[in-house]
Amino acid sequence: MYSPDIKIIKEPIGKDELLRFAESTFGDMAKIVVDVEQKIMAIGAELHAEAESLLMEREGSKRKDTWGLNIYPGKPTEEWLEFDSMVNIKPAHGNRSRKIESEEARSKVAAVVNGLIKI
Protein backbone atom coordinates (compact mmCIF):
# COMPACT_ATOMS: atom_id res chain seq x y z
CA MET A 1 0.00 0.00 0.00
CA TYR A 2 1.25 3.46 -0.88
CA SER A 3 1.07 6.61 1.15
CA PRO A 4 -2.09 8.54 0.24
CA ASP A 5 0.08 11.68 0.18
CA ILE A 6 1.84 10.63 -3.05
CA LYS A 7 0.35 12.28 -6.09
CA ILE A 8 0.98 11.44 -9.72
CA ILE A 9 1.25 14.68 -11.67
CA LYS A 10 0.21 14.64 -15.33
CA GLU A 11 -0.99 18.23 -15.66
CA PRO A 12 0.86 21.33 -14.42
CA ILE A 13 0.55 22.32 -10.77
CA GLY A 14 1.24 25.71 -9.23
CA LYS A 15 4.18 26.58 -7.05
CA ASP A 16 1.79 26.92 -4.09
CA GLU A 17 0.87 23.23 -4.40
CA LEU A 18 4.55 22.34 -4.68
CA LEU A 19 5.21 24.26 -1.48
CA ARG A 20 2.45 22.30 0.28
CA PHE A 21 4.08 19.01 -0.76
CA ALA A 22 7.42 20.21 0.60
CA GLU A 23 5.96 21.49 3.87
CA SER A 24 4.01 18.27 4.48
CA THR A 25 7.03 16.01 3.99
CA PHE A 26 10.47 17.52 4.63
CA GLY A 27 9.71 21.19 5.25
CA ASP A 28 11.79 22.83 2.55
CA MET A 29 12.09 19.93 0.10
CA ALA A 30 9.96 17.33 -1.68
CA LYS A 31 11.02 14.08 -3.32
CA ILE A 32 10.04 13.56 -6.95
CA VAL A 33 10.35 10.66 -9.36
CA VAL A 34 10.04 11.54 -13.03
CA ASP A 35 9.16 9.28 -15.95
CA VAL A 36 10.96 10.99 -18.83
CA GLU A 37 9.13 8.99 -21.51
CA GLN A 38 5.58 9.65 -20.29
CA LYS A 39 6.50 13.14 -19.03
CA ILE A 40 4.82 12.58 -15.67
CA MET A 41 6.05 12.61 -12.09
CA ALA A 42 5.15 11.38 -8.63
CA ILE A 43 5.61 13.69 -5.65
CA GLY A 44 5.02 13.49 -1.92
CA ALA A 45 6.68 10.22 -0.98
CA GLU A 46 8.93 9.71 2.00
CA LEU A 47 11.19 7.56 -0.20
CA HIS A 48 11.90 7.91 -3.90
CA ALA A 49 11.53 4.14 -4.25
CA GLU A 50 7.91 4.34 -3.12
CA ALA A 51 7.11 6.98 -5.77
CA GLU A 52 8.94 4.98 -8.44
CA SER A 53 7.01 1.82 -7.56
CA LEU A 54 3.73 3.71 -7.73
CA LEU A 55 4.57 5.03 -11.22
CA MET A 56 5.48 1.52 -12.37
CA GLU A 57 2.36 -0.06 -10.94
CA ARG A 58 -0.24 2.56 -11.84
CA GLU A 59 1.23 4.17 -14.96
CA GLY A 60 3.30 1.35 -16.47
CA SER A 61 6.55 3.29 -16.10
CA LYS A 62 9.77 1.42 -16.92
CA ARG A 63 12.76 1.52 -14.58
CA LYS A 64 15.06 2.81 -17.35
CA ASP A 65 12.80 5.88 -17.72
CA THR A 66 12.42 6.84 -14.05
CA TRP A 67 14.73 9.23 -12.22
CA GLY A 68 14.63 10.48 -8.65
CA LEU A 69 15.42 13.95 -7.43
CA ASN A 70 14.73 16.44 -4.69
CA ILE A 71 13.15 19.82 -5.28
CA TYR A 72 13.57 22.87 -3.07
CA PRO A 73 10.71 25.24 -3.97
CA GLY A 74 12.16 28.07 -1.87
CA LYS A 75 15.27 28.29 -4.04
CA PRO A 76 15.54 30.05 -7.41
CA THR A 77 14.40 27.72 -10.21
CA GLU A 78 17.90 27.39 -11.63
CA GLU A 79 19.01 25.95 -8.25
CA TRP A 80 15.94 24.09 -7.02
CA LEU A 81 16.67 20.60 -8.41
CA GLU A 82 19.03 18.12 -6.74
CA PHE A 83 19.55 15.03 -8.91
CA ASP A 84 20.32 12.62 -6.07
CA SER A 85 18.45 9.41 -5.26
CA MET A 86 19.05 5.73 -4.65
CA VAL A 87 16.64 4.93 -7.52
CA ASN A 88 19.15 6.50 -9.90
CA ILE A 89 21.63 3.68 -9.41
CA LYS A 90 21.14 1.82 -12.71
CA PRO A 91 24.39 0.19 -13.83
CA ALA A 92 22.62 -1.64 -16.67
CA HIS A 93 21.57 1.76 -18.04
CA GLY A 94 24.93 3.48 -17.55
CA ASN A 95 24.29 5.27 -14.25
CA ARG A 96 26.43 3.87 -11.44
CA SER A 97 25.76 6.46 -8.73
CA ARG A 98 22.95 8.20 -6.87
CA LYS A 99 23.52 11.29 -9.02
CA ILE A 100 22.14 11.44 -12.53
CA GLU A 101 25.47 11.34 -14.35
CA SER A 102 24.31 12.08 -17.90
CA GLU A 103 23.77 15.74 -18.77
CA GLU A 104 21.20 14.60 -21.34
CA ALA A 105 19.21 12.67 -18.71
CA ARG A 106 19.38 15.61 -16.25
CA SER A 107 18.10 17.93 -18.98
CA LYS A 108 15.19 15.61 -19.78
CA VAL A 109 14.28 15.31 -16.09
CA ALA A 110 14.48 19.08 -15.57
CA ALA A 111 12.32 19.70 -18.65
CA VAL A 112 9.59 17.40 -17.32
CA VAL A 113 9.66 18.97 -13.84
CA ASN A 114 9.71 22.52 -15.16
CA GLY A 115 6.89 21.69 -17.57
CA LEU A 116 4.71 20.30 -14.78
CA ILE A 117 5.25 23.14 -12.29
CA LYS A 118 3.87 26.56 -13.17
CA ILE A 119 5.93 29.34 -11.66
Buried (B, 14 or more C-beta within 10 A) or exposed (E): EBEEEBBBBEEEBEEEBBBBBBEEBEEBBBBBBBBBBBBBBBBBBEBBBBBBBBBBEEBEBEEEBBBBBBBBBEEEBEEBBBBBBEBBEBEEEEBEEBBBBBEEBBEBBBEBBBEBBEE
